[in-house]
Amino acid sequence: MCDPEFTGFERLKTIKLFGEVTSIEECCQMNIADRILYLRKSKGISQEELADKVGVSRQAVSKWESEQSMPDVEKIIIMSDY
């Protein structure tokens, strides 16, 4: 989806991502770990608070943010609703 040849993409300058206006280039370069960290910090919550909302340990969130592991799809869905 980050391919500049994607239909209509060249006209799109920015996107709205969880309440933050982010450039397409910046968004496309973020991996899941970077997104979790960025969005958690932009909401002003700790790893412990996110872990409680998602139903995992603080250590699991830390591992996601440091690319040591990946969250399950179910956890990603919960985070996207938060």
N, CA, C and O atoms as a DFTB+ gen file, in Angstrom:
328 C
 N C O
     1  1       0.810      -1.204       0.000
     2  2       0.000       0.000       0.000
     3  2       0.848       1.262       0.000
     4  3       0.314       2.342      -0.250
     5  1       2.133       1.174       0.267
     6  2       2.980       2.351       0.304
     7  2       3.619       2.635      -1.036
     8  3       4.475       3.515      -1.135
     9  1       3.230       1.919      -2.061
    10  2       3.773       2.104      -3.398
    11  2       3.240       3.411      -3.985
    12  3       2.027       3.584      -4.099
    13  1       4.135       4.334      -4.358
    14  2       3.676       5.610      -4.916
    15  2       2.877       5.452      -6.199
    16  3       2.173       6.380      -6.596
    17  1       2.967       4.309      -6.854
    18  2       2.207       4.078      -8.077
    19  2       0.767       3.663      -7.783
    20  3      -0.041       3.555      -8.707
    21  1       0.434       3.430      -6.520
    22  2      -0.914       3.032      -6.137
    23  2      -1.903       4.088      -6.605
    24  3      -1.673       5.280      -6.403
    25  1      -2.989       3.673      -7.219
    26  2      -3.952       4.579      -7.817
    27  2      -4.382       5.677      -6.849
    28  3      -4.856       5.399      -5.748
    29  1      -4.211       6.912      -7.270
    30  2      -4.620       8.053      -6.472
    31  2      -3.661       8.426      -5.358
    32  3      -3.834       9.460      -4.713
    33  1      -2.673       7.616      -5.129
    34  2      -1.754       7.828      -4.011
    35  2      -0.961       9.120      -4.155
    36  3      -0.722       9.821      -3.172
    37  1      -0.553       9.437      -5.387
    38  2       0.277      10.610      -5.598
    39  2      -0.426      11.899      -5.187
    40  3       0.241      12.889      -4.886
    41  1      -1.747      11.908      -5.170
    42  2      -2.489      13.103      -4.758
    43  2      -2.606      13.213      -3.241
    44  3      -2.934      14.274      -2.711
    45  1      -2.339      12.118      -2.556
    46  2      -2.495      12.089      -1.109
    47  2      -1.228      12.607      -0.444
    48  3      -0.173      11.985      -0.563
    49  1      -1.314      13.725       0.248
    50  2      -0.137      14.324       0.882
    51  2       0.043      13.850       2.320
    52  3       1.164      13.605       2.765
    53  1      -1.044      13.726       3.028
    54  2      -0.966      13.280       4.416
    55  2      -2.133      12.346       4.727
    56  3      -3.120      12.299       3.993
    57  1      -2.002      11.611       5.817
    58  2      -3.088      10.749       6.274
    59  2      -3.386      11.054       7.726
    60  3      -2.540      11.574       8.453
    61  1      -4.580      10.730       8.133
    62  2      -4.963      10.887       9.534
    63  2      -4.789       9.526      10.176
    64  3      -5.465       8.570       9.796
    65  1      -3.886       9.421      11.150
    66  2      -3.560       8.140      11.768
    67  2      -3.702       8.278      13.269
    68  3      -2.852       8.890      13.915
    69  1      -4.755       7.725      13.835
    70  2      -4.986       7.761      15.268
    71  2      -4.891       9.179      15.811
    72  3      -4.268       9.410      16.847
    73  1      -5.507      10.126      15.114
    74  2      -5.541      11.495      15.599
    75  2      -4.311      12.318      15.282
    76  3      -4.264      13.500      15.621
    77  1      -3.321      11.733      14.647
    78  2      -2.097      12.456      14.308
    79  2      -1.991      12.575      12.790
    80  3      -2.207      11.595      12.077
    81  1      -1.661      13.761      12.294
    82  2      -1.399      13.911      10.877
    83  2       0.052      13.530      10.654
    84  3       0.960      14.126      11.232
    85  1       0.258      12.537       9.813
    86  2       1.579      11.971       9.580
    87  2       1.844      11.960       8.082
    88  3       0.935      11.692       7.296
    89  1       3.066      12.246       7.682
    90  2       3.381      12.179       6.254
    91  2       3.334      10.738       5.788
    92  3       3.592       9.817       6.563
    93  1       3.009      10.546       4.533
    94  2       2.961       9.201       3.957
    95  2       4.324       8.539       4.066
    96  3       4.416       7.360       4.408
    97  1       5.385       9.285       3.778
    98  2       6.722       8.712       3.819
    99  2       7.047       8.193       5.221
   100  3       7.578       7.093       5.375
   101  1       6.727       8.990       6.239
   102  2       7.003       8.581       7.623
   103  2       6.183       7.356       7.995
   104  3       6.698       6.430       8.622
   105  1       4.930       7.345       7.620
   106  2       4.043       6.228       7.937
   107  2       4.533       4.942       7.285
   108  3       4.538       3.886       7.918
   109  1       4.940       5.024       6.039
   110  2       5.351       3.832       5.300
   111  2       6.647       3.244       5.833
   112  3       6.912       2.059       5.632
   113  1       7.449       4.041       6.500
   114  2       8.716       3.550       7.012
   115  2       8.580       2.956       8.410
   116  3       9.526       2.344       8.907
   117  1       7.435       3.122       9.051
   118  2       7.240       2.590      10.393
   119  2       6.888       1.113      10.335
   120  3       6.051       0.698       9.532
   121  1       7.527       0.321      11.185
   122  2       7.129      -1.077      11.310
   123  2       6.147      -1.175      12.481
   124  3       5.847      -0.169      13.124
   125  1       5.654      -2.361      12.753
   126  2       4.652      -2.523      13.814
   127  2       5.196      -2.103      15.172
   128  3       4.471      -1.505      15.967
   129  1       6.458      -2.405      15.450
   130  2       7.061      -2.023      16.733
   131  2       7.094      -0.508      16.880
   132  3       6.748       0.026      17.933
   133  1       7.512       0.184      15.818
   134  2       7.563       1.648      15.849
   135  2       6.171       2.250      16.022
   136  3       5.999       3.228      16.750
   137  1       5.191       1.669      15.356
   138  2       3.823       2.190      15.455
   139  2       3.266       2.018      16.860
   140  3       2.652       2.937      17.402
   141  1       3.477       0.849      17.452
   142  2       2.982       0.618      18.813
   143  2       3.609       1.626      19.765
   144  3       2.907       2.250      20.561
   145  1       4.916       1.787      19.691
   146  2       5.625       2.726      20.560
   147  2       5.147       4.155      20.330
   148  3       4.834       4.868      21.283
   149  1       5.090       4.574      19.072
   150  2       4.676       5.940      18.737
   151  2       3.255       6.232      19.217
   152  3       3.002       7.265      19.837
   153  1       2.340       5.326      18.931
   154  2       0.948       5.557      19.296
   155  2       0.737       5.493      20.805
   156  3      -0.071       6.246      21.350
   157  1       1.458       4.597      21.486
   158  2       1.356       4.527      22.952
   159  2       1.821       5.843      23.559
   160  3       1.153       6.403      24.428
   161  1       2.961       6.332      23.102
   162  2       3.498       7.588      23.643
   163  2       2.624       8.777      23.279
   164  3       2.458       9.691      24.087
   165  1       2.062       8.778      22.071
   166  2       1.207       9.902      21.673
   167  2      -0.071       9.948      22.500
   168  3      -0.658      11.016      22.676
   169  1      -0.504       8.801      23.008
   170  2      -1.667       8.762      23.900
   171  2      -1.283       9.030      25.350
   172  3      -2.149       9.203      26.209
   173  1       0.034       9.064      25.619
   174  2       0.503       9.368      26.971
   175  2       0.268       8.254      27.973
   176  3       0.019       8.517      29.149
   177  1       0.345       7.010      27.517
   178  2       0.133       5.895      28.437
   179  2       1.419       5.080      28.579
   180  3       2.269       5.077      27.688
   181  1       1.543       4.403      29.691
   182  2       2.722       3.577      29.962
   183  2       2.552       2.197      29.325
   184  3       1.462       1.824      28.889
   185  1       3.647       1.459      29.284
   186  2       3.576       0.076      28.812
   187  2       2.630      -0.721      29.696
   188  3       1.881      -1.566      29.204
   189  1       2.658      -0.460      30.983
   190  2       1.779      -1.164      31.928
   191  2       0.304      -0.888      31.617
   192  3      -0.516      -1.806      31.636
   193  1      -0.032       0.373      31.331
   194  2      -1.419       0.715      31.017
   195  2      -1.871       0.045      29.722
   196  3      -2.981      -0.482      29.650
   197  1      -1.016       0.064      28.701
   198  2      -1.372      -0.604      27.447
   199  2      -1.524      -2.101      27.664
   200  3      -2.454      -2.720      27.146
   201  1      -0.612      -2.675      28.427
   202  2      -0.673      -4.111      28.718
   203  2      -1.994      -4.473      29.395
   204  3      -2.612      -5.479      29.044
   205  1      -2.429      -3.667      30.355
   206  2      -3.699      -3.919      31.041
   207  2      -4.875      -3.861      30.074
   208  3      -5.778      -4.694      30.145
   209  1      -4.870      -2.883      29.169
   210  2      -5.961      -2.733      28.200
   211  2      -6.023      -3.918      27.230
   212  3      -7.102      -4.349      26.823
   213  1      -4.846      -4.433      26.870
   214  2      -4.776      -5.496      25.868
   215  2      -4.868      -6.885      26.497
   216  3      -5.229      -7.854      25.829
   217  1      -4.538      -6.975      27.790
   218  2      -4.607      -8.262      28.476
   219  2      -3.326      -9.068      28.386
   220  3      -3.356     -10.296      28.303
   221  1      -2.197      -8.365      28.404
   222  2      -0.891      -9.027      28.379
   223  2      -0.015      -8.423      29.474
   224  3      -0.435      -7.513      30.188
   225  1       1.196      -8.935      29.595
   226  2       2.127      -8.392      30.587
   227  2       2.839      -7.158      30.027
   228  3       2.877      -6.950      28.814
   229  1       3.396      -6.351      30.912
   230  2       4.190      -5.196      30.500
   231  2       5.380      -5.662      29.675
   232  3       5.786      -4.994      28.724
   233  1       5.937      -6.818      30.047
   234  2       7.081      -7.364      29.318
   235  2       6.718      -7.690      27.864
   236  3       7.543      -7.527      26.964
   237  1       5.486      -8.149      27.640
   238  2       5.046      -8.440      26.270
   239  2       5.033      -7.164      25.435
   240  3       5.488      -7.167      24.291
   241  1       4.521      -6.083      25.994
   242  2       4.500      -4.798      25.289
   243  2       5.927      -4.347      24.994
   244  3       6.219      -3.873      23.896
   245  1       6.808      -4.495      25.968
   246  2       8.209      -4.133      25.783
   247  2       8.826      -4.927      24.632
   248  3       9.567      -4.373      23.820
   249  1       8.524      -6.212      24.564
   250  2       9.056      -7.060      23.490
   251  2       8.498      -6.648      22.128
   252  3       9.217      -6.680      21.129
   253  1       7.225      -6.262      22.083
   254  2       6.650      -5.793      20.827
   255  2       7.374      -4.540      20.348
   256  3       7.716      -4.418      19.172
   257  1       7.603      -3.604      21.281
   258  2       8.213      -2.330      20.923
   259  2       9.688      -2.458      20.563
   260  3      10.229      -1.595      19.872
   261  1      10.339      -3.511      21.015
   262  2      11.759      -3.710      20.712
   263  2      11.973      -4.769      19.618
   264  3      13.094      -5.221      19.386
   265  1      10.892      -5.146      18.966
   266  2      10.924      -6.119      17.857
   267  2      11.426      -7.501      18.269
   268  3      11.939      -8.247      17.434
   269  1      11.285      -7.845      19.537
   270  2      11.671      -9.181      19.993
   271  2      10.556     -10.192      19.764
   272  3      10.801     -11.397      19.702
   273  1       9.321      -9.689      19.638
   274  2       8.180     -10.549      19.324
   275  2       7.108      -9.690      18.670
   276  3       7.202      -8.463      18.644
   277  1       6.090     -10.358      18.143
   278  2       4.984      -9.672      17.473
   279  2       3.690      -9.956      18.221
   280  3       3.492     -11.069      18.707
   281  1       2.815      -8.976      18.319
   282  2       1.517      -9.234      18.951
   283  2       0.649     -10.121      18.056
   284  3       0.763     -10.089      16.830
   285  1      -0.215     -10.906      18.686
   286  2      -1.190     -11.699      17.944
   287  2      -2.172     -10.752      17.257
   288  3      -2.347      -9.610      17.681
   289  1      -2.800     -11.233      16.207
   290  2      -3.777     -10.427      15.478
   291  2      -4.879      -9.928      16.404
   292  3      -5.328      -8.788      16.278
   293  1      -5.314     -10.772      17.329
   294  2      -6.369     -10.371      18.253
   295  2      -5.930      -9.168      19.102
   296  3      -6.725      -8.269      19.378
   297  1      -4.675      -9.165      19.504
   298  2      -4.139      -8.053      20.316
   299  2      -4.024      -6.785      19.476
   300  3      -4.264      -5.684      19.972
   301  1      -3.660      -6.940      18.211
   302  2      -3.572      -5.786      17.320
   303  2      -4.962      -5.166      17.151
   304  3      -5.100      -3.943      17.144
   305  1      -5.974      -5.993      17.016
   306  2      -7.348      -5.501      16.877
   307  2      -7.771      -4.749      18.133
   308  3      -8.377      -3.682      18.042
   309  1      -7.455      -5.295      19.301
   310  2      -7.786      -4.617      20.555
   311  2      -7.099      -3.256      20.612
   312  3      -7.716      -2.258      20.985
   313  1      -5.809      -3.218      20.238
   314  2      -5.070      -1.952      20.263
   315  2      -5.650      -0.962      19.264
   316  3      -5.686       0.237      19.541
   317  1      -6.104      -1.436      18.112
   318  2      -6.649      -0.519      17.109
   319  2      -7.965       0.088      17.568
   320  3      -8.317       1.194      17.156
   321  1      -8.693      -0.622      18.415
   322  2      -9.939      -0.089      18.960
   323  2      -9.692       0.872      20.108
   324  3     -10.569       1.664      20.452
   325  1      -8.504       0.812      20.707
   326  2      -8.164       1.655      21.838
   327  2      -7.644       2.961      21.312
   328  3      -7.289       3.844      22.093
